[in-house]
């Protein structure tokens, strides 16, 4: 079966298609929700799972390596942005949807604001069906909208979130959030 999905937004989304990857060893990676919507669906999620953290760190490192090769600044990883990205990946699993706008009607920038993140510019890439950070990253680079987000010179910080569940449409869910903090942001 061939199936994977990627979508990019700098507040607007686009969709592409490709190949599904194998599932990782272990159980679901959906973690405890730190901040939730009224229905209990995740807005921001923390995890202590070393496998999840390693996958997220790998995607962030691939992004910074690519940016360096393009002569762009490296992005600082922010745990709060990562928690919002992970929350969105988990939300897509829990609520069975794939998109930048969640069932509550929030865009990526809305989710960041609700989690207390002050930004001047905010963008998002999402992917589903890729078992590795490298596979997700290469799919992002092969899409003009995703590449544009990765190569956007406005960004100074990012956070990537990963979630996995065996009984989900794409098994593997990746969310990359990019931002330029607001001048009042003290993090």
N, C-alpha and C positions, 0 to 999 in steps of 0.2 A: 504494500500500500504506500503510495507516495502522497505525503501531506506535510506541509509546514506553512507557517504564515508569518509574515513580518509586517509591521506598520510603523510609520514615523509621523511625528507631529511636532511642530514648533507651534503648538496650539491647534493644528489641523492634521488629519491623518490620511495615509495612503496605504494600500494593501498590495502584497506580492505573493508568489507561490513558489514551492520547491519540494525538498525531500525530508521525510521524517527520520529521526535518529533513534538509536536504541535507548532503552531505559536504564538508569543507573541502578547499582545494587542498593538495597535498603528500602525502607518504607517511605511514605509520604514525607515531604519536607515542610508542609504547612505548619507554621509556628504559632506561638501564642500571640494574639493580637494585643498591641500596646494601645492603640487608639482605634475605636470602632465607630461605624455608623450606627444609627438607632437599631437596625435589623441585625446587628452583630457582625456585619461584613467588615473586613479589615480596611482601615485607612492607612495605618502605619504599623509595621510588625517588626518586632525584635526577634533575634534568634541567637542561639549559642551553638548551633550545629556547625561543626568545623567544615563539613562538606559543602554546605550552602555558602558559608563565608569564603571558602576557597574559590568556588565558582564565580561568585560576585567579584572577588579581588582579581581573578584572572581576566574577566571581561573589562574591568577598569584599567588593568595594566595594558591590555591589548589596545584599548582606546588611547591611552596616553602614549604608547609606543608609536601608533599611527600618527597621532597629532605631532609628535616630535619629528617624525620623518617628513611631515608637511611644513615644518618650521613654525608650528603653533605652540602656544603655552601648554604645559601639562596642567591637568585639572586636579584640584584638591578633592579627595574623597571626603564627603560629609556623611556622618552616620545618620543624621536626621533625614537627609535626602535619600540615602540608601534604605532606610526604614519605610519611607513612603513608596519607593520603587518596589520593595519586597511586598509591601501591603497590597499594591495594585496587582502584582503577579498572583498573590494568594487570592485576592478578590475575584480575579478572572476564573480561578479554579472553583472557588466556593459558590459563585453565582452563575457559573457556566456561560460566560460571555468572553469575547475577544475584541477589545477596542480601547480607544483612548478615553471615551466618555463612558463612565460606569453607569449602572442602572439607576443610581441616585441622581444622575444628570451632571456629575462633576467632570470637568476637564482636568488634565494634569495640573495646571496652575491652580485650580480650585482646591485640589487635594493638598498641594503644598501649603497654601494659605491656611487651610483648616488644621494642618499639622503644626502651624506656627512658624513656617518658613517665610521670611521676607525676601522677595526677589524683584529684580528689574526685568529679567528675561528668563523664561523657563521653557524647556522643550522635552520631548519624550520619544523614545523608540521602543517598540514592543516586538517580541518574536515568540512564536510557539512551535514546539516540535523538535527543537535542537537540543541534543543531549549534552553538548559541550559548549563552553564559552567560545571556543575557537570557531565552531560551526555557526553559532549565532552571530558572532562578529563578522565572519566572512559574508554571511547573508546580508547583514547591514551594509557592508561596503559595496555589495553588488546591487544596491538600490539607491537611486539618486537622492531620495528624500532622507533616508537614514544616513547616508554618507554626508549630506549637507548638515545634518545635526551634529554628527561626530566632528566635522571639520569647521564648525561655526566658531569664529574668533571671539564672539561675545562671551562664551562660556568661560567661567573661572573655576567652577566646582561641578561635581557630579556624584551620583550614587546609583549603583546598579542593584537590582533585586531579582532573585531567582526563587522559583517555587516548583515543586514536582508533586504530582499525585497520580497514582495508577489508574484511577477511575475518572480521568479528565479527558477532554477532547484531544489536547495536544501533548499531554504528559508533562512536558517541560515548558515553563513560562518565564520569559526574560523581560525585564523592564529596565531601560536606561533613562535616568532623569538627568538633565543638564540644566545649569542655572548660572546666572549672574546675580549675586546677592544684592539686595537693596542696601543703600548707604547706611540705613539704620540697623542692619543685621550685624549683631555682635559675635557671631559664631566663627 
